[in-house]
């Protein structure tokens, strides 16, 4: 069973070392400004993540995090990647 909170979810499964090794279904976790895990998304395919930030979104992701062209920067800082299944 997967816990409700993203910080608890980030302790489950196996670590994926690099974003290039991430597969569809892997969970990606993001830090807030205080360095605490506060957000989670799921890899859809290479370079794409689905997550809910105000609304459900599909955004670009790389080794730094979620890049949003409309702000020309990163909205979420990547902390860790986990393979649950």
N, CA, C and O atoms as a CHARMM CRD file, in Angstrom:
* protein
*
  340
    1    1 UNK  N      0.83100  -1.17600   0.00000 PROA 1      0.00000
    2    1 UNK  CA     0.00000   0.00000   0.00000 PROA 1      0.00000
    3    1 UNK  C      0.88200   1.24900   0.00000 PROA 1      0.00000
    4    1 UNK  O      1.88100   1.31500   0.71600 PROA 1      0.00000
    5    2 UNK  N      0.50500   2.22100  -0.80000 PROA 2      0.00000
    6    2 UNK  CA     1.25900   3.47000  -0.89000 PROA 2      0.00000
    7    2 UNK  C      0.63600   4.48400   0.07100 PROA 2      0.00000
    8    2 UNK  O     -0.57800   4.68800   0.04900 PROA 2      0.00000
    9    3 UNK  N      1.45400   5.12200   0.91500 PROA 3      0.00000
   10    3 UNK  CA     0.92300   6.12800   1.83500 PROA 3      0.00000
   11    3 UNK  C      0.34100   7.33900   1.09400 PROA 3      0.00000
   12    3 UNK  O      0.58400   7.52400  -0.09800 PROA 3      0.00000
   13    4 UNK  N     -0.41500   8.14300   1.80400 PROA 4      0.00000
   14    4 UNK  CA    -1.07800   9.30800   1.22700 PROA 4      0.00000
   15    4 UNK  C     -0.10700  10.46000   0.95300 PROA 4      0.00000
   16    4 UNK  O     -0.17300  11.07200  -0.11300 PROA 4      0.00000
   17    5 UNK  N      0.77800  10.76200   1.88000 PROA 5      0.00000
   18    5 UNK  CA     1.65200  11.92800   1.77700 PROA 5      0.00000
   19    5 UNK  C      2.85400  11.66300   0.87300 PROA 5      0.00000
   20    5 UNK  O      3.45700  10.59100   0.92000 PROA 5      0.00000
   21    6 UNK  N      3.19200  12.65400   0.05100 PROA 6      0.00000
   22    6 UNK  CA     4.31200  12.49200  -0.88200 PROA 6      0.00000
   23    6 UNK  C      5.62400  12.23100  -0.15300 PROA 6      0.00000
   24    6 UNK  O      6.45300  11.46600  -0.64600 PROA 6      0.00000
   25    7 UNK  N      5.83400  12.84600   1.00400 PROA 7      0.00000
   26    7 UNK  CA     7.08400  12.61500   1.73800 PROA 7      0.00000
   27    7 UNK  C      7.18300  11.16900   2.22500 PROA 7      0.00000
   28    7 UNK  O      8.28500  10.63000   2.33000 PROA 7      0.00000
   29    8 UNK  N      6.05700  10.54200   2.52100 PROA 8      0.00000
   30    8 UNK  CA     6.04700   9.13300   2.91400 PROA 8      0.00000
   31    8 UNK  C      6.18600   8.22300   1.69900 PROA 8      0.00000
   32    8 UNK  O      6.86500   7.19900   1.76200 PROA 8      0.00000
   33    9 UNK  N      5.54100   8.59600   0.58700 PROA 9      0.00000
   34    9 UNK  CA     5.63300   7.82000  -0.65300 PROA 9      0.00000
   35    9 UNK  C      7.07700   7.74500  -1.13200 PROA 9      0.00000
   36    9 UNK  O      7.49600   6.73200  -1.69300 PROA 9      0.00000
   37   10 UNK  N      7.84000   8.81700  -0.91300 PROA 10     0.00000
   38   10 UNK  CA     9.22600   8.89700  -1.38600 PROA 10     0.00000
   39   10 UNK  C     10.14800   7.90200  -0.69500 PROA 10     0.00000
   40   10 UNK  O     11.29200   7.72800  -1.11500 PROA 10     0.00000
   41   11 UNK  N      9.66900   7.24900   0.35200 PROA 11     0.00000
   42   11 UNK  CA    10.45700   6.24400   1.05800 PROA 11     0.00000
   43   11 UNK  C     10.18300   4.83200   0.55300 PROA 11     0.00000
   44   11 UNK  O     10.83200   3.88400   0.99600 PROA 11     0.00000
   45   12 UNK  N      9.23800   4.68000  -0.35900 PROA 12     0.00000
   46   12 UNK  CA     8.83800   3.36100  -0.85700 PROA 12     0.00000
   47   12 UNK  C      9.51900   3.05500  -2.19200 PROA 12     0.00000
   48   12 UNK  O      9.99300   3.95600  -2.88300 PROA 12     0.00000
   49   13 UNK  N      9.55700   1.78800  -2.53300 PROA 13     0.00000
   50   13 UNK  CA    10.06800   1.36000  -3.82900 PROA 13     0.00000
   51   13 UNK  C     11.57800   1.43900  -3.93800 PROA 13     0.00000
   52   13 UNK  O     12.28700   1.60800  -2.94500 PROA 13     0.00000
   53   14 UNK  N     12.05100   1.31300  -5.16100 PROA 14     0.00000
   54   14 UNK  CA    13.48200   1.31800  -5.45700 PROA 14     0.00000
   55   14 UNK  C     13.88300   2.64600  -6.08500 PROA 14     0.00000
   56   14 UNK  O     13.15600   3.20300  -6.90700 PROA 14     0.00000
   57   15 UNK  N     15.04500   3.14300  -5.68900 PROA 15     0.00000
   58   15 UNK  CA    15.55800   4.40500  -6.23600 PROA 15     0.00000
   59   15 UNK  C     15.96200   4.21600  -7.68600 PROA 15     0.00000
   60   15 UNK  O     16.59800   3.22400  -8.04200 PROA 15     0.00000
   61   16 UNK  N     15.58800   5.17200  -8.51400 PROA 16     0.00000
   62   16 UNK  CA    16.07000   5.26700  -9.89700 PROA 16     0.00000
   63   16 UNK  C     17.10900   6.38100  -9.87600 PROA 16     0.00000
   64   16 UNK  O     16.78600   7.51900  -9.53400 PROA 16     0.00000
   65   17 UNK  N     18.34000   6.07400 -10.23300 PROA 17     0.00000
   66   17 UNK  CA    19.44800   7.01200 -10.04800 PROA 17     0.00000
   67   17 UNK  C     19.42500   8.23600 -10.95000 PROA 17     0.00000
   68   17 UNK  O     19.82300   9.32000 -10.52500 PROA 17     0.00000
   69   18 UNK  N     18.96600   8.08200 -12.19000 PROA 18     0.00000
   70   18 UNK  CA    19.03700   9.18000 -13.14800 PROA 18     0.00000
   71   18 UNK  C     17.72400   9.31500 -13.90500 PROA 18     0.00000
   72   18 UNK  O     17.04900   8.31800 -14.16400 PROA 18     0.00000
   73   19 UNK  N     17.36300  10.53000 -14.25600 PROA 19     0.00000
   74   19 UNK  CA    16.12200  10.78100 -14.98700 PROA 19     0.00000
   75   19 UNK  C     16.11200  10.01800 -16.32000 PROA 19     0.00000
   76   19 UNK  O     15.05100   9.60600 -16.78800 PROA 19     0.00000
   77   20 UNK  N     17.27000   9.83200 -16.92000 PROA 20     0.00000
   78   20 UNK  CA    17.34500   9.09300 -18.18700 PROA 20     0.00000
   79   20 UNK  C     16.99000   7.61800 -18.02000 PROA 20     0.00000
   80   20 UNK  O     16.67500   6.94400 -19.00100 PROA 20     0.00000
   81   21 UNK  N     17.03700   7.10700 -16.78400 PROA 21     0.00000
   82   21 UNK  CA    16.68700   5.71900 -16.51000 PROA 21     0.00000
   83   21 UNK  C     15.22600   5.56000 -16.09400 PROA 21     0.00000
   84   21 UNK  O     14.74500   4.44000 -15.92200 PROA 21     0.00000
   85   22 UNK  N     14.52000   6.68700 -15.93300 PROA 22     0.00000
   86   22 UNK  CA    13.11900   6.63500 -15.50000 PROA 22     0.00000
   87   22 UNK  C     12.25400   6.02400 -16.59200 PROA 22     0.00000
   88   22 UNK  O     12.48100   6.22800 -17.78500 PROA 22     0.00000
   89   23 UNK  N     11.25200   5.26700 -16.14500 PROA 23     0.00000
   90   23 UNK  CA    10.31500   4.61000 -17.05200 PROA 23     0.00000
   91   23 UNK  C      8.90200   5.08800 -16.75800 PROA 23     0.00000
   92   23 UNK  O      8.62600   5.62600 -15.68500 PROA 23     0.00000
   93   24 UNK  N      8.01300   4.88600 -17.72100 PROA 24     0.00000
   94   24 UNK  CA     6.60300   5.21800 -17.51300 PROA 24     0.00000
   95   24 UNK  C      6.11600   4.56800 -16.22800 PROA 24     0.00000
   96   24 UNK  O      6.34800   3.38100 -15.99900 PROA 24     0.00000
   97   25 UNK  N      5.43900   5.34800 -15.38900 PROA 25     0.00000
   98   25 UNK  CA     4.92300   4.83700 -14.12500 PROA 25     0.00000
   99   25 UNK  C      5.80100   5.11900 -12.92000 PROA 25     0.00000
  100   25 UNK  O      5.33800   5.01600 -11.78400 PROA 25     0.00000
  101   26 UNK  N      7.07500   5.47500 -13.14600 PROA 26     0.00000
  102   26 UNK  CA     7.93400   5.83200 -12.01800 PROA 26     0.00000
  103   26 UNK  C      7.42100   7.11700 -11.38000 PROA 26     0.00000
  104   26 UNK  O      6.91400   8.00400 -12.06700 PROA 26     0.00000
  105   27 UNK  N      7.55800   7.20700 -10.06700 PROA 27     0.00000
  106   27 UNK  CA     7.14200   8.40600  -9.34700 PROA 27     0.00000
  107   27 UNK  C      8.33600   9.33100  -9.17500 PROA 27     0.00000
  108   27 UNK  O      9.44500   8.89000  -8.87300 PROA 27     0.00000
  109   28 UNK  N      8.08900  10.62800  -9.37300 PROA 28     0.00000
  110   28 UNK  CA     9.12300  11.64300  -9.21200 PROA 28     0.00000
  111   28 UNK  C      8.69000  12.57800  -8.08900 PROA 28     0.00000
  112   28 UNK  O      7.53400  12.99700  -8.02700 PROA 28     0.00000
  113   29 UNK  N      9.62400  12.90000  -7.20700 PROA 29     0.00000
  114   29 UNK  CA     9.32900  13.68200  -6.01600 PROA 29     0.00000
  115   29 UNK  C     10.11100  14.98200  -6.04600 PROA 29     0.00000
  116   29 UNK  O     11.23700  15.04400  -6.53900 PROA 29     0.00000
  117   30 UNK  N      9.48000  16.02700  -5.50200 PROA 30     0.00000
  118   30 UNK  CA    10.02800  17.37100  -5.60800 PROA 30     0.00000
  119   30 UNK  C     10.10200  18.04600  -4.24200 PROA 30     0.00000
  120   30 UNK  O      9.24400  17.83800  -3.38400 PROA 30     0.00000
  121   31 UNK  N     11.14500  18.86000  -4.05700 PROA 31     0.00000
  122   31 UNK  CA    11.37300  19.63000  -2.82700 PROA 31     0.00000
  123   31 UNK  C     10.59400  20.93700  -2.85100 PROA 31     0.00000
  124   31 UNK  O     10.30600  21.49000  -3.91200 PROA 31     0.00000
  125   32 UNK  N     10.25800  21.41900  -1.65000 PROA 32     0.00000
  126   32 UNK  CA     9.77200  22.78700  -1.52600 PROA 32     0.00000
  127   32 UNK  C     10.97100  23.67800  -1.18100 PROA 32     0.00000
  128   32 UNK  O     12.11200  23.21400  -1.19400 PROA 32     0.00000
  129   33 UNK  N     10.71900  24.93500  -0.87700 PROA 33     0.00000
  130   33 UNK  CA    11.80700  25.87800  -0.58300 PROA 33     0.00000
  131   33 UNK  C     12.59700  25.52100   0.67500 PROA 33     0.00000
  132   33 UNK  O     13.72300  25.98500   0.84900 PROA 33     0.00000
  133   34 UNK  N     12.02200  24.70800   1.54500 PROA 34     0.00000
  134   34 UNK  CA    12.68800  24.29900   2.78300 PROA 34     0.00000
  135   34 UNK  C     13.39900  22.95500   2.65200 PROA 34     0.00000
  136   34 UNK  O     13.92200  22.42900   3.63500 PROA 34     0.00000
  137   35 UNK  N     13.41900  22.39400   1.42800 PROA 35     0.00000
  138   35 UNK  CA    14.09100  21.11900   1.20800 PROA 35     0.00000
  139   35 UNK  C     13.28200  19.90400   1.60400 PROA 35     0.00000
  140   35 UNK  O     13.82500  18.80200   1.67900 PROA 35     0.00000
  141   36 UNK  N     11.99900  20.08000   1.85900 PROA 36     0.00000
  142   36 UNK  CA    11.10100  18.97200   2.22100 PROA 36     0.00000
  143   36 UNK  C     10.34300  18.51100   0.98200 PROA 36     0.00000
  144   36 UNK  O      9.93800  19.33100   0.15800 PROA 36     0.00000
  145   37 UNK  N     10.15300  17.21200   0.85000 PROA 37     0.00000
  146   37 UNK  CA     9.36700  16.68800  -0.26900 PROA 37     0.00000
  147   37 UNK  C      7.91500  17.08700  -0.06100 PROA 37     0.00000
  148   37 UNK  O      7.31800  16.81200   0.98000 PROA 37     0.00000
  149   38 UNK  N      7.36200  17.74400  -1.07700 PROA 38     0.00000
  150   38 UNK  CA     6.00400  18.26800  -0.94700 PROA 38     0.00000
  151   38 UNK  C      5.15900  18.06400  -2.19700 PROA 38     0.00000
  152   38 UNK  O      4.01400  18.51300  -2.24700 PROA 38     0.00000
  153   39 UNK  N      5.70700  17.39000  -3.21000 PROA 39     0.00000
  154   39 UNK  CA     4.97900  17.24200  -4.47800 PROA 39     0.00000
  155   39 UNK  C      5.42800  15.95600  -5.14800 PROA 39     0.00000
  156   39 UNK  O      6.58600  15.55700  -5.03300 PROA 39     0.00000
  157   40 UNK  N      4.50300  15.31000  -5.85000 PROA 40     0.00000
  158   40 UNK  CA     4.81000  14.06300  -6.55200 PROA 40     0.00000
  159   40 UNK  C      4.15500  14.09300  -7.92800 PROA 40     0.00000
  160   40 UNK  O      3.08100  14.66500  -8.11300 PROA 40     0.00000
  161   41 UNK  N      4.81600  13.47400  -8.87000 PROA 41     0.00000
  162   41 UNK  CA     4.26600  13.29500 -10.20900 PROA 41     0.00000
  163   41 UNK  C      4.60700  11.90600 -10.69600 PROA 41     0.00000
  164   41 UNK  O      5.30000  11.14800 -10.01700 PROA 41     0.00000
  165   42 UNK  N      4.11300  11.57300 -11.88700 PROA 42     0.00000
  166   42 UNK  CA     4.38500  10.26100 -12.47600 PROA 42     0.00000
  167   42 UNK  C      4.93800  10.45400 -13.88400 PROA 42     0.00000
  168   42 UNK  O      4.41100  11.23800 -14.67300 PROA 42     0.00000
  169   43 UNK  N      6.00400   9.72800 -14.18100 PROA 43     0.00000
  170   43 UNK  CA     6.58300   9.77800 -15.52100 PROA 43     0.00000
  171   43 UNK  C      5.60400   9.14800 -16.50200 PROA 43     0.00000
  172   43 UNK  O      5.14100   8.02500 -16.30400 PROA 43     0.00000
  173   44 UNK  N      5.29600   9.89600 -17.57100 PROA 44     0.00000
  174   44 UNK  CA     4.45100   9.35900 -18.65000 PROA 44     0.00000
  175   44 UNK  C      5.30800   8.70300 -19.71800 PROA 44     0.00000
  176   44 UNK  O      5.02600   7.59300 -20.17000 PROA 44     0.00000
  177   45 UNK  N      6.34600   9.40100 -20.10800 PROA 45     0.00000
  178   45 UNK  CA     7.29000   8.92100 -21.10500 PROA 45     0.00000
  179   45 UNK  C      8.54900   9.76100 -20.94900 PROA 45     0.00000
  180   45 UNK  O      8.58600  10.67200 -20.12100 PROA 45     0.00000
  181   46 UNK  N      9.56900   9.46900 -21.72700 PROA 46     0.00000
  182   46 UNK  CA    10.82800  10.20200 -21.59900 PROA 46     0.00000
  183   46 UNK  C     10.58100  11.70500 -21.72700 PROA 46     0.00000
  184   46 UNK  O     10.09100  12.18400 -22.75000 PROA 46     0.00000
  185   47 UNK  N     10.93100  12.43600 -20.66800 PROA 47     0.00000
  186   47 UNK  CA    10.82300  13.89100 -20.69700 PROA 47     0.00000
  187   47 UNK  C      9.46300  14.46000 -20.35900 PROA 47     0.00000
  188   47 UNK  O      9.28400  15.67700 -20.40600 PROA 47     0.00000
  189   48 UNK  N      8.48300  13.60700 -20.01400 PROA 48     0.00000
  190   48 UNK  CA     7.13600  14.10000 -19.67900 PROA 48     0.00000
  191   48 UNK  C      6.66300  13.54200 -18.34600 PROA 48     0.00000
  192   48 UNK  O      6.84700  12.36300 -18.04300 PROA 48     0.00000
  193   49 UNK  N      6.04700  14.42300 -17.55300 PROA 49     0.00000
  194   49 UNK  CA     5.52200  14.05700 -16.23600 PROA 49     0.00000
  195   49 UNK  C      4.08200  14.54800 -16.14200 PROA 49     0.00000
  196   49 UNK  O      3.74700  15.61700 -16.65200 PROA 49     0.00000
  197   50 UNK  N      3.23500  13.75900 -15.48600 PROA 50     0.00000
  198   50 UNK  CA     1.88100  14.20100 -15.16800 PROA 50     0.00000
  199   50 UNK  C      1.83600  14.45600 -13.67000 PROA 50     0.00000
  200   50 UNK  O      2.34000  13.66800 -12.87000 PROA 50     0.00000
  201   51 UNK  N      1.21900  15.58000 -13.30900 PROA 51     0.00000
  202   51 UNK  CA     1.13900  15.95300 -11.89000 PROA 51     0.00000
  203   51 UNK  C     -0.01300  16.92900 -11.73100 PROA 51     0.00000
  204   51 UNK  O     -0.54300  17.44900 -12.71200 PROA 51     0.00000
  205   52 UNK  N     -0.39400  17.17100 -10.48700 PROA 52     0.00000
  206   52 UNK  CA    -1.46700  18.11900 -10.20200 PROA 52     0.00000
  207   52 UNK  C     -0.88700  19.28400  -9.42500 PROA 52     0.00000
  208   52 UNK  O     -0.44300  19.13100  -8.28700 PROA 52     0.00000
  209   53 UNK  N     -0.89700  20.44300 -10.04900 PROA 53     0.00000
  210   53 UNK  CA    -0.42200  21.67600  -9.41700 PROA 53     0.00000
  211   53 UNK  C     -1.43600  22.76100  -9.76400 PROA 53     0.00000
  212   53 UNK  O     -1.26300  23.51400 -10.72300 PROA 53     0.00000
  213   54 UNK  N     -2.48400  22.82300  -8.97000 PROA 54     0.00000
  214   54 UNK  CA    -3.59200  23.71300  -9.28700 PROA 54     0.00000
  215   54 UNK  C     -4.59900  23.03900 -10.19700 PROA 54     0.00000
  216   54 UNK  O     -5.80800  23.21500 -10.04500 PROA 54     0.00000
  217   55 UNK  N     -4.09500  22.27300 -11.13300 PROA 55     0.00000
  218   55 UNK  CA    -4.89800  21.44700 -12.03600 PROA 55     0.00000
  219   55 UNK  C     -3.99200  20.33000 -12.53500 PROA 55     0.00000
  220   55 UNK  O     -2.77500  20.38500 -12.35600 PROA 55     0.00000
  221   56 UNK  N     -4.57400  19.33500 -13.14900 PROA 56     0.00000
  222   56 UNK  CA    -3.75200  18.25100 -13.69700 PROA 56     0.00000
  223   56 UNK  C     -3.01300  18.79100 -14.91600 PROA 56     0.00000
  224   56 UNK  O     -3.60100  19.40700 -15.80500 PROA 56     0.00000
  225   57 UNK  N     -1.71300  18.54100 -14.92800 PROA 57     0.00000
  226   57 UNK  CA    -0.86000  19.07000 -16.00300 PROA 57     0.00000
  227   57 UNK  C      0.06500  17.97100 -16.52300 PROA 57     0.00000
  228   57 UNK  O      0.39700  17.02000 -15.81400 PROA 57     0.00000
  229   58 UNK  N      0.46000  18.12800 -17.74900 PROA 58     0.00000
  230   58 UNK  CA     1.54200  17.33400 -18.33100 PROA 58     0.00000
  231   58 UNK  C      2.62300  18.33700 -18.69500 PROA 58     0.00000
  232   58 UNK  O      2.39800  19.23800 -19.50200 PROA 58     0.00000
  233   59 UNK  N      3.79300  18.17800 -18.09900 PROA 59     0.00000
  234   59 UNK  CA     4.88800  19.12000 -18.29100 PROA 59     0.00000
  235   59 UNK  C      6.17000  18.39300 -18.64500 PROA 59     0.00000
  236   59 UNK  O      6.27800  17.17600 -18.49600 PROA 59     0.00000
  237   60 UNK  N      7.13700  19.16100 -19.11600 PROA 60     0.00000
  238   60 UNK  CA     8.47500  18.64000 -19.39100 PROA 60     0.00000
  239   60 UNK  C      9.23400  18.47800 -18.08500 PROA 60     0.00000
  240   60 UNK  O      9.09000  19.27500 -17.15800 PROA 60     0.00000
  241   61 UNK  N     10.04300  17.43000 -18.03100 PROA 61     0.00000
  242   61 UNK  CA    10.88100  17.19500 -16.85400 PROA 61     0.00000
  243   61 UNK  C     12.27900  16.82000 -17.31900 PROA 61     0.00000
  244   61 UNK  O     12.45500  16.13200 -18.32500 PROA 61     0.00000
  245   62 UNK  N     13.28000  17.29100 -16.55800 PROA 62     0.00000
  246   62 UNK  CA    14.66200  16.88200 -16.79200 PROA 62     0.00000
  247   62 UNK  C     15.33000  16.68900 -15.43500 PROA 62     0.00000
  248   62 UNK  O     14.65100  16.66100 -14.40900 PROA 62     0.00000
  249   63 UNK  N     16.63500  16.55700 -15.42400 PROA 63     0.00000
  250   63 UNK  CA    17.34400  16.24700 -14.17900 PROA 63     0.00000
  251   63 UNK  C     17.23000  17.34600 -13.11500 PROA 63     0.00000
  252   63 UNK  O     17.54400  17.10700 -11.94900 PROA 63     0.00000
  253   64 UNK  N     16.78500  18.54500 -13.50400 PROA 64     0.00000
  254   64 UNK  CA    16.60900  19.62700 -12.53000 PROA 64     0.00000
  255   64 UNK  C     15.19100  19.66300 -11.96600 PROA 64     0.00000
  256   64 UNK  O     14.98600  20.04400 -10.81400 PROA 64     0.00000
  257   65 UNK  N     14.21600  19.26600 -12.78000 PROA 65     0.00000
  258   65 UNK  CA    12.83700  19.28900 -12.32500 PROA 65     0.00000
  259   65 UNK  C     11.85700  19.56200 -13.44500 PROA 65     0.00000
  260   65 UNK  O     12.11500  19.25400 -14.60800 PROA 65     0.00000
  261   66 UNK  N     10.71300  20.15200 -13.07400 PROA 66     0.00000
  262   66 UNK  CA     9.65000  20.44300 -14.03500 PROA 66     0.00000
  263   66 UNK  C      9.88400  21.82200 -14.62600 PROA 66     0.00000
  264   66 UNK  O      9.93600  22.82100 -13.90900 PROA 66     0.00000
  265   67 UNK  N     10.02300  21.86100 -15.94700 PROA 67     0.00000
  266   67 UNK  CA    10.24300  23.12400 -16.65300 PROA 67     0.00000
  267   67 UNK  C      8.93200  23.60100 -17.25000 PROA 67     0.00000
  268   67 UNK  O      8.23200  22.84900 -17.92800 PROA 67     0.00000
  269   68 UNK  N      8.60700  24.87000 -16.98900 PROA 68     0.00000
  270   68 UNK  CA     7.38700  25.46500 -17.53100 PROA 68     0.00000
  271   68 UNK  C      7.75900  26.62400 -18.44400 PROA 68     0.00000
  272   68 UNK  O      8.28200  27.63800 -17.98200 PROA 68     0.00000
  273   69 UNK  N      7.48900  26.47800 -19.74100 PROA 69     0.00000
  274   69 UNK  CA     7.83700  27.53600 -20.69300 PROA 69     0.00000
  275   69 UNK  C      7.16900  28.87500 -20.37800 PROA 69     0.00000
  276   69 UNK  O      7.74800  29.93200 -20.62600 PROA 69     0.00000
  277   70 UNK  N      5.93500  28.83000 -19.82700 PROA 70     0.00000
  278   70 UNK  CA     5.22100  30.08200 -19.56900 PROA 70     0.00000
  279   70 UNK  C      5.90700  30.95800 -18.51700 PROA 70     0.00000
  280   70 UNK  O      5.68200  32.16700 -18.47600 PROA 70     0.00000
  281   71 UNK  N      6.74000  30.35300 -17.67000 PROA 71     0.00000
  282   71 UNK  CA     7.51200  31.15700 -16.71700 PROA 71     0.00000
  283   71 UNK  C      9.00400  31.14500 -17.06600 PROA 71     0.00000
  284   71 UNK  O      9.82100  31.76300 -16.38300 PROA 71     0.00000
  285   72 UNK  N      9.33500  30.43500 -18.13400 PROA 72     0.00000
  286   72 UNK  CA    10.71400  30.29300 -18.59500 PROA 72     0.00000
  287   72 UNK  C     11.63800  29.84100 -17.46000 PROA 72     0.00000
  288   72 UNK  O     12.73600  30.36500 -17.27400 PROA 72     0.00000
  289   73 UNK  N     11.14800  28.84600 -16.70900 PROA 73     0.00000
  290   73 UNK  CA    11.94800  28.34500 -15.60100 PROA 73     0.00000
  291   73 UNK  C     11.33800  27.10500 -14.98900 PROA 73     0.00000
  292   73 UNK  O     10.37700  26.53400 -15.50600 PROA 73     0.00000
  293   74 UNK  N     11.91800  26.70500 -13.88000 PROA 74     0.00000
  294   74 UNK  CA    11.49700  25.49600 -13.18800 PROA 74     0.00000
  295   74 UNK  C     10.49700  25.83300 -12.08800 PROA 74     0.00000
  296   74 UNK  O     10.70500  26.74800 -11.29100 PROA 74     0.00000
  297   75 UNK  N      9.41500  25.07400 -12.06700 PROA 75     0.00000
  298   75 UNK  CA     8.40000  25.27300 -11.03400 PROA 75     0.00000
  299   75 UNK  C      8.58000  24.30500  -9.86900 PROA 75     0.00000
  300   75 UNK  O      8.12900  24.58600  -8.75800 PROA 75     0.00000
  301   76 UNK  N      9.22900  23.17700 -10.10900 PROA 76     0.00000
  302   76 UNK  CA     9.43000  22.15800  -9.07900 PROA 76     0.00000
  303   76 UNK  C     10.84000  21.57300  -9.21600 PROA 76     0.00000
  304   76 UNK  O     11.26500  21.20000 -10.30900 PROA 76     0.00000
  305   77 UNK  N     11.55200  21.49900  -8.09600 PROA 77     0.00000
  306   77 UNK  CA    12.92700  20.98800  -8.06800 PROA 77     0.00000
  307   77 UNK  C     12.92100  19.48500  -7.79700 PROA 77     0.00000
  308   77 UNK  O     12.41500  19.03900  -6.76700 PROA 77     0.00000
  309   78 UNK  N     13.48300  18.70700  -8.71900 PROA 78     0.00000
  310   78 UNK  CA    13.51800  17.24700  -8.59600 PROA 78     0.00000
  311   78 UNK  C     14.40100  16.81500  -7.43000 PROA 78     0.00000
  312   78 UNK  O     15.53500  17.27000  -7.28800 PROA 78     0.00000
  313   79 UNK  N     13.85800  15.92900  -6.60300 PROA 79     0.00000
  314   79 UNK  CA    14.60000  15.40800  -5.44800 PROA 79     0.00000
  315   79 UNK  C     14.98900  13.95100  -5.64700 PROA 79     0.00000
  316   79 UNK  O     16.15400  13.58800  -5.48400 PROA 79     0.00000
  317   80 UNK  N     14.00300  13.10200  -6.00400 PROA 80     0.00000
  318   80 UNK  CA    14.28200  11.67600  -6.14900 PROA 80     0.00000
  319   80 UNK  C     13.25300  11.03400  -7.08500 PROA 80     0.00000
  320   80 UNK  O     12.16700  11.56600  -7.31500 PROA 80     0.00000
  321   81 UNK  N     13.63000   9.89700  -7.60000 PROA 81     0.00000
  322   81 UNK  CA    12.76400   9.10600  -8.48200 PROA 81     0.00000
  323   81 UNK  C     12.66100   7.72000  -7.86200 PROA 81     0.00000
  324   81 UNK  O     13.65800   7.14700  -7.42400 PROA 81     0.00000
  325   82 UNK  N     11.44600   7.19000  -7.83200 PROA 82     0.00000
  326   82 UNK  CA    11.22600   5.85800  -7.24400 PROA 82     0.00000
  327   82 UNK  C     10.40200   4.97500  -8.17900 PROA 82     0.00000
  328   82 UNK  O      9.45300   5.43200  -8.81600 PROA 82     0.00000
  329   83 UNK  N     10.78000   3.72400  -8.24400 PROA 83     0.00000
  330   83 UNK  CA    10.02400   2.72100  -8.98300 PROA 83     0.00000
  331   83 UNK  C      9.29900   1.87400  -7.94800 PROA 83     0.00000
  332   83 UNK  O      9.92700   1.14800  -7.17800 PROA 83     0.00000
  333   84 UNK  N      7.98300   1.97000  -7.93500 PROA 84     0.00000
  334   84 UNK  CA     7.18000   1.28100  -6.92300 PROA 84     0.00000
  335   84 UNK  C      6.86200  -0.14900  -7.33900 PROA 84     0.00000
  336   84 UNK  O      6.94300  -1.06200  -6.51800 PROA 84     0.00000
  337   85 UNK  N      6.50700  -0.35400  -8.58800 PROA 85     0.00000
  338   85 UNK  CA     6.12200  -1.70000  -9.04400 PROA 85     0.00000
  339   85 UNK  C      7.27100  -2.42000  -9.68100 PROA 85     0.00000
  340   85 UNK  O      7.11900  -3.56100 -10.11800 PROA 85     0.00000
